[in-house]
């Protein structure tokens, strides 16, 4: 842990670089407060950044995949 002037504490985990992956499937979106589907901001084929501990690991047909919420995505990389 590193202490900065002004009392800000920066944990060692803040130094960890985000993970990178490719979106291989998405659902229809999330339901808004009005019950209507809100489209996702990511699509199949997008390269995204996400935190090391994001999502849930699953194994399907010998493939190790991550299932995660869109809110776990830090950003979409440009192609």
N, C-alpha and C positions, 0 to 999 in steps of 0.2 A: 504494500500500500504506500502511496506517495502523498505527502501533505504539501499542498500548494499555499502560497500566501492568500490571505483573505479567508482562511478556514475551509477551503474546498478540498475534499478528500477524493482522490482518484484511485479506485481499486485496481489491482493488477489485471482483473478480467477486462477492464476497459481497453487494454492493449491488444486484446485478441482481435484478429482480423475476421471479417465476416466470411461465411462459407458461400460458395457459388454453386448453383444448380440450374437445371433446365426444367421448365414446366412441361409435364407430359400429359396431364389431364386436369380439367377444372369442372366444377359443378356449375349450375345455372346462375348462382349468385346467392346473396343473403336476402332475407326478408327485412324490409324497412319497417318502421313503426306503423305505417299504414297497411302493412301486410303485402305490399307489392314487392316483386323481386327487384333488387338493386344489382345491376350487372357488375361483374368483377373488373378490376383494373389490370388484370394479367390475363394472358392467353397462352394456349399451347404453343410451345416453341420459344417463349420468352426465356432469356437468361436472367436469373435473379440472384440477389444477395440476401442472406438471412443469417441470424445469429447461430452460434455453435449449438445452443441448447434448444433451438426452435423445432417445433413439430414433433411427431411421433413416428418412430421407426417401425416399418412393417416389412415382411418378406413375402413376396408374391412370385410364385414360379421361379424361385432361386434369384430373383432380383430384390435387392435391398432398396427400399423407397422411403421417402418421408411424406407424411400427410401433415399439412400445416394450414393454419388460417392465413388469409390474405394479410392480416395485420402483422404477421410475423415476417413478411417480406419487407426488407429495408429499401430495396430499389430494384429497378429493371435496367439491365445494361443495354446500351445501344449496340446494334449489330454492325 
